[in-house]
Amino acid sequence: MGGEPNEARVVAEVPKGLLVAGQWVDASGGETFDVLDPSTGEVLCAVADATPEDGRRALDAAAGAQKEFAATAPRARADMLMAAFDLLHERIDDLALLMTLEMGKPLAEAKGEIAYAAEFFRHFAEEAVRIEGGYQTAPAGGSRFLITKQPVGPALLITPWNFPMAMGTRKIGPAIAAGCTSIIKPAELTPLSMLALGEILREAGVPDGVVNMLPTSRPGELTEPLLRSGVIRKLSFTGSTAVGRVLLAQSAEKVLRTSMELGGNAGFVVFEDADIDEAVAGAMAAKMRNTGEACTAANRIFVQRSVIDEFGDRLAKAMSELPVGRGVEEGVRVGPLIDETAREKVQSLVDDAVAGGARVLTGGTAPDGPGYFYPPTVLTDVPVSARMGSEEIFGPVAPLTPFDTEDEVVAAVNDTEYGLVNYVFTNDLRRGLRVAEALESGMVGLNQGVVSNPAAPFGGVKASGLGREGGRTGIEEFLETKYVGIAM
């Protein structure tokens, strides 16, 4: 696979319209917006640009389909998800190429994301048939408690650009499994993967109106009326904390159920007794997944002073050897950043750290030429006052800061408004568990640099969000608990 003719074919084959009530339609105003290839800056195609009127049409479709879909047998909903799982694997090569073209990540990584995305459908297909209730005698006798779970109702699902397929299936999977209809607002920068998924869901037998997709270049104009409509009963959002706060405020009027997966500022801690080879491999995974454009990326790397020089040298060597280039090219491990704004921010954060006393071990300067590339970069002796200590880097930059004691590093890692994930590398099991319990985050990777798994609850604390996605808890976010008291 590869080459320009194949690239043109996969772009041509993806729908470019809005998915409303099971049909692909143009935006009500006939407007479109361009989707760019971040490795060249060139236009890939144009897609329909949804308006508030289109939002009302999708809302009517989702509301109209809700009652019947909620009554659909759990096994039937599970079968839809499994059919979509199979189609994702059948088309994995084309879907990976499409993702690489619109987002920039290397083909191998894009292919891994499609497989990861498919697993959310398989996981929630299994959860669909295991939604539990209960029946018990009241403690004082005389009556019975009947506990049942029902779908929360129509949901608005807002997905990010950095994992354009997996973050969609992580939301759509539990919504379908629970019996909820939905409106999906994909990221403006990467709508094609979600539009391709919309067609797959149609082919998988998802009824008309159950899944509606509205790409738009004016997200606030589209989503605010939906949230204030009184029809949407659930919001699931993945994106920045700043936008999340706005959406939470808008959701408060109608007291919506919300799941918010927001920003991160992950600490990565290497104690002196850690296996340095394992720690370097873990740092590469935690830092360089998706070229560093991930909320789970290691943003602050704390290394015990006695091993920071050895760790820094090994990490710099490994980072400097990563091939950088257009993701469709064979052997490329690092693609472009999503746009010029992202690259400029990364450079400004590096310049700020260096001005504060950090030393560059490798990289550190954006190259000339087309595309939004930035080299893998390692900085050492980064002061805790540097901007990148409090701002997400979202790029391939690994900042190393020395520490001396366990208490010191725990305090430093926790000194942030965020709390999504942290990583700890040590061969002392007691210390590993002690530190993992002390860290203020929803997830901890202990001697591993990747924590994401469809079967595990994903989410954070503090300004990193509310609720969990994946695992057994993921479907609960789309269910309401009803209690029926029965006189005996």
N, C-alpha and C positions, 0 to 999 in steps of 0.2 A: 504494500500500500504506500501511497505517497505520490508526489508530483502534482503539478498544477491542474491537469485535467480532472484528477480525482478530487482535488480540493474544490474545483468549480462544481462538480457533480453533487457533492454532499451539501454544499451551500444551496444549490438550486433545488434540491429535493425537500428541504425543510420547509414547513408552512411559514408564511410571512404575515399571516393575519391574526385576528383575535379569535379565540375559541369561546364561543358563547352558545349555550344550549345545544352543544354537540355539533355545531357547524363552524367552519372557518369563514369569518366575515371580515370586511374592511372596517376601519375605524369610521365612526359616524361622520366625521368631518373629512374623511379621505386622506388625512395626514399620515406621514411616515417619518421615521428617523433612521439615521444610518448606524450600522454596526461596523466597527473597525477591527482590523487585525493589528494587535499591539506590537507585533514583531516588525511591521512595516509602516504602520500608520495609515494604510490604505483602506478604503471602504470595501467591506465584504458584500454587503447587501443593505437593503432598507426593509424595515418591518413596520407594521401598522402601529400608529401612535394613539393609544386609547384615550378617550375623553371622559369627563364625568357622566355624560349621557351613556357611553358604553358601559360604565360602571353600573348604572341603573339597570341596563339590559341584563348584565351578568347577575346582578343581585336578584332580579326577578326570576332568572333561570335557576339559580341556586336555591332560592326560597321555594319555588314551585316544585323542585325535585326532592326537597328534604323529607317530606312525610313518607313518600313511597320508598325512598332509599333507606330510611331508618328502619322500615319494615322488612327490608331484604334479608334473607337468611344469612347468618354469619358465614356459612360455608360458601355461599355464592360470592360474598365480598372477598373471601380468602381466595377463591378461584380467580377472580379478576386480578388480584395482586400477583398471583403466581403466573398468570398468563403474561402480565407485564414484565415480570422477572425474566421469563424465558425470552421475550422479545428484546429486552435490553442485552442479553448475552448473545442472541443471534446477530445483533447489529452493533456489537461492541466496537468493531474497527471503524465503522463510519461515524459512530457517535463520538469516539475518542478523537478522530480527526476534526470533527466539527468543533469540539470543545477546544482543541489546541488552536484552531484558527481564530476563534472569538476571544479566547482568554489568554493564550500564550504558553500554557504549561506543556512540557515535553510529552510526546505521544505516549510513552510508556507510563507516565504518571497519569495522563488522561484516561488511558485504558484501565488503570487501577481504580480511578474514581468511578468509572462506569460499573465495574464489578462491585465496588463498595456501595454505590447507589442502589444497585439491584438487591443487595442483601437487606436493605431496609424493607423492600417489598416482601421478601421471603419471611423476614422476622415478623412483620406485622400481619402477614397472612396467617401465621401460626398463632398470633395473639388474638386475631379476630374471633376464633372459635373457642377462646378461653376466657372471655369476659365473665367475671364471676359476680354472684350475688350472695344472698344469705337468708336464712330462716331460723329464728330462735324464739324461745320462750322469754317473755319479759321477766326480769329478775324478781318482781313481786308477784308474778303469776297473773292470771286473768286475761292476758292478751298475748299476741304474738307479733314479732317484728319480721316483716318481709323487706329485704333490701335488694334493690335492683339497680342496674346501671343503664342509662339511656344516653344517646348521642347529644352533645351539647347544642348542636344546630349548625347552621351555615357558618363557615369559618373564612377569615381572610388570612392568606398565607403569603408572606413577603420574604423572598429569597435573595441572597447576596450574589455578587459576581465571582467570588473567588473559588467557590465549589458549586458551579452552576447546576449540576445534575444531582449530586448527593444531598445538598441542602434542600432540594425540592422533594426528593423521595422520602427524606427524613420527616417531612411534614405531611406530604400527601398520603404516605403509607398508613400512618395511624388515623388520619381523617377518614379514609375509605374503610379501614378496618372497624372503626367505631360506628360508622354509619352517618358521617357528616358530609354534606356537600361543601364545596369550597370555591373561592375565587383566588387565583394565584397571580400575584404581581411579581414577575421576574425582574432581576436587575437590568437596568437600562443598558449597561455595558456588555452583558452576556445573555441576551434573551433566547438565543437560538437553541441552546440545549433544552431549555424548558419547553419551547415550542415543539421540538422533536418529541419530547416526552408526552406532550399533550396528544399527539397523533398516535403514539404507542398505546396510551390509555384508551383511546377510542377503539383501536383494534383489539384491545384486551377485553372489550365488552363492558366498559364502564358506561352506565346509562347517560343519556343526554342531560346536561345541566348539572351533573354531579361534580365535574371538574371544569372550571372555566378559567381561561388564561388571558390576561390583559397586559401586554407589554406597553410601556408608556415612557415618555421623556419628561412627564410632569407628575411625578408620583404623589406629591402632596395634594394636588388638585383632584386626583383620582381617589385616593384612599380615605381622606378625611370625611367626605360625605358617606362613604360606606360604613365607617366606624360610628358615625353619629346617626345612622339610619334607624337603629333599633331592630334591624333584621339580622345583621351579623351578630353572632353571640360569642365568637371566639377569634382572637388574634394570635397568630404565631409569627414572630419576626426574628430574623437573624440579620444583624448589621451593627452599626456603631451605637455606642451608648447615647450620644447626642440625639440621634434620630429616635432611638428607643424611648427616651424621656418624653419627646414630643408625642409619640404614639400612645404612650401610657396616659398622658394627660387627656388626649382625645378619647381614649377608651373609657376614661373614668365616668363620663357623662351617662353612658348606658350600662356601666358596671360590667364590662366584658371580662370573660375569662381571658387571661393573657399568658403566653409563653414568650419569654424574651431571652434570646441568646445574643449577648452584646459584646462589648470590647474585652480585651484581655491584656495582661501585662505580665506574662508568665515568667516566674523565676526558675532558673536551672542551677541547682546547687551540686558542686563536686567537692566531696570531702577528700582529705588526703589519703584515706585508706581505700578509696574507690579503685576499681580496675580502670586504668587510664584508657586503655583501648576501648573498653565498653563505654566509658564516659564520652570519648570522642565520637564514637559511632552513634551514641544516643543524642549528642548535641547536633550532629549532622542531620539526624532524623527530625529532631524537634525544631531545628532552625531552618532547614532547607526544604522541608516539605512545601510544595507549592511556591517555590522561590521565596519563602519567608512570608508570603501573603496569606497568613492564616492567623485566626484569633488565638490558636493554641501554640503559635510559634514562640520559641524561647526568646524573650525580649531582653532579659537581664540575666547574664550568666555569672554566677558567683563561684569562684574557685579558691579553695583554701591556699593561703599564701605559699606554703611549702611546695605546692605542685603547679602553681599557675604558669610558670615559665615552660615547663614540660608540656602541660596541657595546651597552652597557647601555640607553641611551635607545632605540635602534632595537628591541632585543629586548622591552623593556617595552611599547612601543607595539604591537608585533605581538601580544604575549600579551594585553594588555588588550582588544584588539579581538575576541578569540575568543568567540563566543556560548556561554554555559553553560546547560545545561538537560537535560531528560529526553531521552535519546538517540533516542526515536521521533519527536521534534518536528523539523520541517523546518528546516534551516540550523544546527542545533546542532553545535558542534565539540568541546565538552568536556562529558562526562557526569559522573555521580557517581563517587566512590570506592566501593570494594566494600562497606564497612560502616563503622559508627561508630568502631570501634577503629582502622581505617586513618586516618580523618579526624582523630581525636584525636592520633595519632602525628605526622601531618604538621604539625598546629598546634604541637605541643610542639617539634618540630625548628625551625620558624620562630621561635618565641619564644626558644629557646635561642640561635639565631644573632643575633637582634636584641639580646638581652641582652649578647652578646659584642662588639657594635659594628657589626653589619651594618645597612645602610640599606634600607628597603623602597621599591622603585621603582614597584611596582604590586601590588595584592592584599594578601595577608598575614593576612586574617581570615576565618574560616569564616562563612557566612551563616546566618541563622535559617531555620526552615521545614522541611518534610519532605524526606527524602532525605539522602544523604551527600555533598553537594557541597562543593567547595573551589575558590576562584577561582584562575585562572592567576596566578602570583606570581613576581616577579623581585626578588632581593636582591643588593646589591652590597657590596663590601668585607667579604665573609664571611671571618672568620678561619679559618685551617686547623685551629684547635683546636675549632671548632664540631662538635657531634654529627653534623650532616649530612655532615661530612667522612669519617666512618667508618661511618655507618649508612645503609642504603638509604632514600631518601625515599619512593619509591613513591607519588608524587603530583605535581601540576603546579607544582612549585617549582624555579626556576632560580637557583642560588646562584653569584655571580660573585666570583672571587678574583683579584687582580692578581699578575703575575709580571714579572720583569725579563729573565732570561736563559734560554737553552735548557737548560742543565744544571740550573738551578734547577727548571724546570717538569717535566722528565723525572723528577727525584728526587721531586718532590711527587706526580706521578701514580702513580709506582710505590710510594709509601709507603702501602700498603694490603695486607691479606691476600688481597684479591680480584684477579682477573685475567681478566675475561671479555672486555670490549671497551673500546677507547679511540678517540677521534676527534681528528684533527689537521687544522687548516686553515692552509694556507700556500701561497703561489705559488712558493716556492723548492723545486723538485723534489728537489734533493739533501738539503735539510734535512728535507723530508717523509719521504723514505725513511730517512734517518738516525734520525729520531725514531721512526718506525714500528718499526724494528728494535730500538731501545733500550727500547721500552715493553714491560712484562711483562704481556702479555695474549694470549689465543688469537686475537683478531680486532682489526683496526684499520680504521677508516673514514678514508681520506685524502681530504679535501675532499668527503665525503659523510656524511650523518647517519643513514643506514639501511644496515646491512650484511647483514641476514638475506636469504637466498636459498636455495631448496631444493637448488640445484645446488652450493652451497658448504658446506664443513665448518663447522658451528656448535659452539662450545664454548670453554671457558676453561682457565686454568692456576691454580695455587695453590688457594685455597679456593673458586674458582668452578667446580671440577668435574673430571671425568675423562671421557675419550673425546670423540667428536664425533658430531653428528647431521647428516644431510643430506650432500650431495655423494657422491663415490665411497666415502668412508670410512664413511658411515652404515650401509650394509648389512654391512660387515665386522664391526660391533659385534654382529651376530646370527649370525655364522658362525665355526666352528672350522676350523682348518687341520689336515688329516691328511696325514701322510707315509707312503708305502708304499715300503719298500726291496725291490727285485726282483733276485734273483740271476740272473746270465746265464751 
